[in-house]
């Protein structure tokens, strides 16, 4: 099963049927997303928010997103972890993602400018970003996940591509794959892999 939000160079050898057209690999575009996180005392419930903001960074996504949740740190249960993402780099086709690459200062500056302009407008001091990370994502050209059976070999299953922030697309994909593995007959959907010419 290919089940991921981003994958790098792979080879599929089909020993039981027609050759699988792997051109779909080139329809899943690699994107490196950057996030930063900081701790702050809050007595508020967890939240996830998306902001449609046009910035001036060359590392721009279509929006910024923010989550806040309780974070126990040094025995202080009133601390919340604020995680913010948005800046991204689109990888050229066949380019390799380097998981140990440095975190660009421009990504942190872009996130910091967003946080201070939209979320922490009254903050008087600098924010200490204790966490900084990046990761590989993969988006299909139409933005819709590819979930289901490879038409040329039902042994290969796909659950590929991001189509939005959040866990719901992954849950849906996992549920659909489990139904297929359980032998359930499913109605056709927009997520079904199609036979490529």
LUMZAPA-633256 format. One record per residue (C-alpha): residue number from 1; x, y, z. Coordinates in nm, 4 decimals. Each point is the difference from the previous one (the first is absolute). Layout:
BEGIN
rec n NUM&east X&north Y&up Z;
...
***
This chain:
BEGIN
rec n 1&east 0.0000&north 0.0000&up 0.0000;
rec n 2&east 0.1191&north 0.3503&up -0.0818;
rec n 3&east -0.1426&north 0.2016&up 0.2862;
rec n 4&east 0.1648&north 0.3315&up 0.0644;
rec n 5&east -0.0328&north 0.3750&up -0.0282;
rec n 6&east 0.3284&north 0.0205&up -0.1851;
rec n 7&east 0.2287&north -0.2524&up -0.1599;
rec n 8&east 0.3347&north 0.0068&up -0.1687;
rec n 9&east 0.1342&north -0.2064&up -0.2879;
rec n 10&east -0.1498&north -0.3492&up -0.0024;
rec n 11&east -0.0185&north -0.2846&up -0.2508;
rec n 12&east -0.3060&north -0.2203&up -0.0508;
rec n 13&east 0.0539&north -0.3429&up -0.1552;
rec n 14&east -0.3269&north -0.1691&up -0.0936;
rec n 15&east 0.0490&north -0.3758&up -0.0226;
rec n 16&east -0.3693&north -0.0853&up -0.0413;
rec n 17&east -0.1644&north 0.1988&up -0.2755;
rec n 18&east 0.0387&north 0.2932&up -0.2355;
rec n 19&east 0.2797&north 0.2475&up 0.0508;
rec n 20&east -0.1010&north 0.2673&up 0.2451;
rec n 21&east 0.0268&north 0.3477&up -0.1426;
rec n 22&east 0.2056&north 0.1845&up 0.2594;
rec n 23&east -0.0531&north 0.3386&up -0.1656;
rec n 24&east -0.2208&north 0.0803&up 0.2959;
rec n 25&east 0.3194&north 0.0442&up 0.2014;
rec n 26&east 0.0502&north 0.3227&up -0.1919;
rec n 27&east -0.3514&north 0.1170&up 0.0835;
rec n 28&east 0.0796&north -0.0067&up 0.3718;
rec n 29&east 0.1977&north 0.3175&up 0.0560;
rec n 30&east 0.2421&north 0.0173&up 0.2892;
rec n 31&east -0.0328&north 0.2954&up 0.2358;
rec n 32&east 0.2199&north 0.0681&up 0.3037;
rec n 33&east -0.2042&north 0.1676&up 0.2729;
rec n 34&east 0.1533&north 0.1946&up 0.2901;
rec n 35&east -0.1415&north 0.0431&up 0.3509;
rec n 36&east 0.1114&north 0.1670&up 0.3217;
rec n 37&east -0.1353&north -0.0419&up 0.3512;
rec n 38&east 0.0173&north 0.1909&up 0.3266;
rec n 39&east -0.1361&north -0.0418&up 0.3522;
rec n 40&east -0.2298&north 0.2454&up 0.1745;
rec n 41&east -0.2206&north 0.0001&up 0.3072;
rec n 42&east -0.3636&north -0.0240&up -0.1016;
rec n 43&east -0.3188&north -0.1079&up 0.1679;
rec n 44&east -0.1853&north -0.0624&up -0.3248;
rec n 45&east -0.1252&north -0.3082&up -0.1852;
rec n 46&east 0.1945&north -0.1572&up -0.2894;
rec n 47&east -0.0572&north 0.1607&up -0.3392;
rec n 48&east 0.1001&north -0.0251&up -0.3655;
rec n 49&east -0.0273&north 0.3050&up -0.2264;
rec n 50&east 0.0847&north 0.0727&up -0.3631;
rec n 51&east 0.0804&north 0.3518&up -0.1197;
rec n 52&east -0.0086&north 0.1119&up -0.3613;
rec n 53&east 0.2867&north 0.2493&up 0.0042;
rec n 54&east 0.2075&north 0.1298&up -0.2872;
rec n 55&east 0.3527&north 0.0615&up 0.1195;
rec n 56&east 0.3169&north 0.1186&up -0.1654;
rec n 57&east 0.2201&north -0.3034&up 0.0620;
rec n 58&east 0.1326&north -0.2081&up -0.2869;
rec n 59&east -0.0796&north -0.3003&up 0.2215;
rec n 60&east -0.3759&north 0.0366&up -0.0190;
rec n 61&east -0.2886&north -0.2404&up 0.0153;
rec n 62&east -0.3616&north 0.0810&up -0.0740;
rec n 63&east -0.0759&north 0.0592&up 0.3676;
rec n 64&east 0.1355&north -0.0186&up 0.3532;
rec n 65&east -0.1352&north -0.2453&up 0.2532;
rec n 66&east 0.0216&north -0.0041&up 0.3758;
rec n 67&east -0.0783&north -0.2525&up 0.2708;
rec n 68&east -0.0065&north 0.0501&up 0.3747;
rec n 69&east -0.0091&north -0.2843&up 0.2515;
rec n 70&east 0.0991&north -0.0711&up 0.3599;
rec n 71&east 0.3648&north -0.0927&up 0.0374;
rec n 72&east 0.1510&north -0.1264&up 0.3232;
rec n 73&east 0.3486&north 0.1427&up 0.0248;
rec n 74&east 0.2103&north 0.0048&up 0.3149;
rec n 75&east -0.3085&north -0.0991&up 0.2030;
rec n 76&east -0.1953&north 0.3117&up -0.1013;
rec n 77&east -0.3323&north -0.1280&up -0.1300;
rec n 78&east -0.1240&north 0.3495&up -0.0858;
rec n 79&east 0.2418&north 0.0320&up -0.2925;
rec n 80&east -0.1384&north -0.0285&up -0.3508;
rec n 81&east 0.1923&north -0.0937&up -0.3127;
rec n 82&east -0.0715&north 0.2423&up -0.2843;
rec n 83&east 0.1033&north -0.1536&up -0.3338;
rec n 84&east -0.0024&north 0.2128&up -0.3153;
rec n 85&east 0.0659&north -0.0974&up -0.3607;
rec n 86&east -0.0412&north 0.1466&up -0.3446;
rec n 87&east 0.3322&north 0.0591&up -0.1745;
rec n 88&east 0.0839&north -0.2695&up -0.2518;
rec n 89&east 0.2283&north -0.0875&up -0.2883;
rec n 90&east -0.1218&north -0.1927&up -0.3046;
rec n 91&east 0.2504&north -0.2660&up -0.1022;
rec n 92&east 0.0948&north -0.0348&up -0.3626;
rec n 93&east -0.1004&north -0.3313&up -0.1566;
rec n 94&east 0.2417&north -0.2802&up 0.1014;
rec n 95&east 0.1704&north 0.2297&up 0.2554;
rec n 96&east 0.0946&north -0.1667&up 0.3255;
rec n 97&east -0.1270&north 0.1207&up 0.3356;
rec n 98&east 0.2776&north 0.0354&up 0.2557;
rec n 99&east -0.1495&north -0.0627&up 0.3418;
rec n 100&east 0.3112&north 0.1305&up 0.1734;
rec n 101&east 0.0181&north 0.3291&up -0.1922;
rec n 102&east 0.0278&north 0.3192&up 0.2030;
rec n 103&east -0.3168&north 0.1810&up 0.0991;
rec n 104&east 0.0037&north 0.3204&up -0.2100;
rec n 105&east 0.0116&north 0.3259&up 0.1937;
rec n 106&east -0.2485&north 0.1382&up -0.2524;
rec n 107&east -0.2593&north -0.2612&up 0.1007;
rec n 108&east 0.0327&north 0.0910&up 0.3667;
rec n 109&east -0.0145&north 0.3743&up -0.0805;
rec n 110&east -0.3131&north -0.0540&up -0.2110;
rec n 111&east -0.1733&north -0.1927&up 0.2795;
rec n 112&east 0.1098&north 0.2543&up 0.2607;
rec n 113&east -0.1371&north 0.2909&up -0.2060;
rec n 114&east -0.3326&north -0.1819&up -0.0402;
rec n 115&east -0.0274&north -0.0862&up 0.3712;
rec n 116&east 0.0715&north 0.3572&up 0.1098;
rec n 117&east -0.2374&north 0.1512&up -0.2562;
rec n 118&east -0.2991&north -0.2319&up 0.0408;
rec n 119&east 0.0215&north -0.2066&up 0.3178;
rec n 120&east 0.2202&north 0.1753&up 0.2555;
rec n 121&east -0.0685&north 0.3633&up -0.0892;
rec n 122&east 0.0401&north 0.1201&up 0.3596;
rec n 123&east 0.3161&north -0.1970&up 0.0742;
rec n 124&east 0.2700&north 0.2263&up 0.1461;
rec n 125&east 0.2971&north -0.2371&up -0.0144;
rec n 126&east 0.1703&north -0.2227&up -0.2544;
rec n 127&east -0.1395&north -0.3489&up -0.0532;
rec n 128&east 0.2284&north -0.2897&up 0.0862;
rec n 129&east -0.0698&north -0.2703&up -0.2593;
rec n 130&east 0.1023&north -0.3136&up 0.1865;
rec n 131&east -0.0979&north -0.2301&up -0.2856;
rec n 132&east 0.0756&north 0.0303&up -0.3724;
rec n 133&east -0.0572&north -0.2743&up -0.2516;
rec n 134&east -0.0683&north -0.0740&up -0.3636;
rec n 135&east -0.1454&north -0.2951&up -0.1851;
rec n 136&east -0.0772&north -0.1385&up -0.3425;
rec n 137&east -0.3589&north 0.0062&up -0.1232;
rec n 138&east -0.1382&north -0.1157&up -0.3323;
rec n 139&east -0.2915&north 0.1615&up -0.1810;
rec n 140&east -0.1844&north -0.1419&up -0.2983;
rec n 141&east -0.0530&north 0.2380&up -0.2914;
rec n 142&east -0.3726&north 0.0313&up 0.0685;
rec n 143&east 0.0415&north 0.0107&up 0.3792;
rec n 144&east -0.2056&north -0.3168&up 0.0553;
rec n 145&east 0.1478&north -0.3054&up 0.1690;
rec n 146&east 0.0502&north -0.3185&up -0.1999;
rec n 147&east -0.1602&north -0.2764&up 0.2098;
rec n 148&east -0.0706&north -0.3524&up -0.1188;
rec n 149&east 0.1093&north -0.2950&up -0.2102;
rec n 150&east 0.2529&north 0.0220&up -0.2845;
rec n 151&east -0.2158&north -0.0875&up -0.3053;
rec n 152&east 0.2689&north -0.2229&up -0.1519;
rec n 153&east 0.0772&north -0.1971&up 0.3152;
rec n 154&east -0.2430&north -0.0128&up 0.2962;
rec n 155&east 0.2838&north -0.0979&up 0.2351;
rec n 156&east 0.1338&north 0.3580&up -0.0115;
rec n 157&east -0.2000&north 0.2565&up 0.1961;
rec n 158&east 0.0431&north 0.3779&up 0.0035;
rec n 159&east -0.0688&north 0.2609&up 0.2646;
rec n 160&east 0.1975&north 0.2889&up -0.1444;
rec n 161&east 0.0059&north 0.3766&up 0.0008;
rec n 162&east -0.1081&north 0.2799&up 0.2316;
rec n 163&east -0.3242&north 0.1836&up -0.0588;
rec n 164&east -0.0111&north 0.2360&up 0.2915;
rec n 165&east 0.1299&north 0.0637&up 0.3464;
rec n 166&east -0.1250&north -0.2312&up 0.2679;
rec n 167&east -0.0389&north -0.3645&up 0.0745;
rec n 168&east -0.3388&north -0.0617&up -0.1661;
rec n 169&east 0.1359&north -0.0839&up -0.3495;
rec n 170&east 0.2374&north -0.2536&up 0.1544;
rec n 171&east -0.2788&north -0.1533&up 0.2084;
rec n 172&east -0.2248&north -0.0253&up -0.3049;
rec n 173&east 0.2772&north -0.1588&up -0.2073;
rec n 174&east 0.0829&north -0.2481&up 0.2758;
rec n 175&east -0.3673&north -0.0926&up 0.0423;
rec n 176&east -0.0475&north -0.0554&up -0.3722;
rec n 177&east 0.3152&north -0.2145&up -0.0221;
rec n 178&east -0.1137&north -0.2086&up 0.2997;
rec n 179&east -0.3397&north -0.0536&up -0.1657;
rec n 180&east 0.1736&north -0.1209&up -0.3166;
rec n 181&east 0.2228&north -0.2358&up 0.2010;
rec n 182&east -0.3110&north -0.1272&up 0.1780;
rec n 183&east -0.1531&north -0.0958&up -0.3365;
rec n 184&east -0.2800&north 0.2583&up 0.0084;
rec n 185&east -0.1514&north 0.1107&up -0.3310;
rec n 186&east 0.0334&north 0.3777&up -0.0207;
rec n 187&east -0.1794&north 0.2453&up -0.2228;
rec n 188&east 0.2261&north 0.1795&up -0.2506;
rec n 189&east 0.1432&north 0.3284&up 0.1311;
rec n 190&east 0.2108&north 0.2923&up -0.1182;
rec n 191&east 0.2908&north -0.1501&up 0.1971;
rec n 192&east 0.0230&north -0.3157&up -0.2149;
rec n 193&east 0.3222&north -0.0546&up -0.1960;
rec n 194&east -0.0703&north 0.0065&up -0.3749;
rec n 195&east 0.1621&north -0.2009&up -0.2774;
rec n 196&east 0.2633&north 0.2192&up -0.1636;
rec n 197&east 0.0416&north -0.0091&up -0.3788;
***
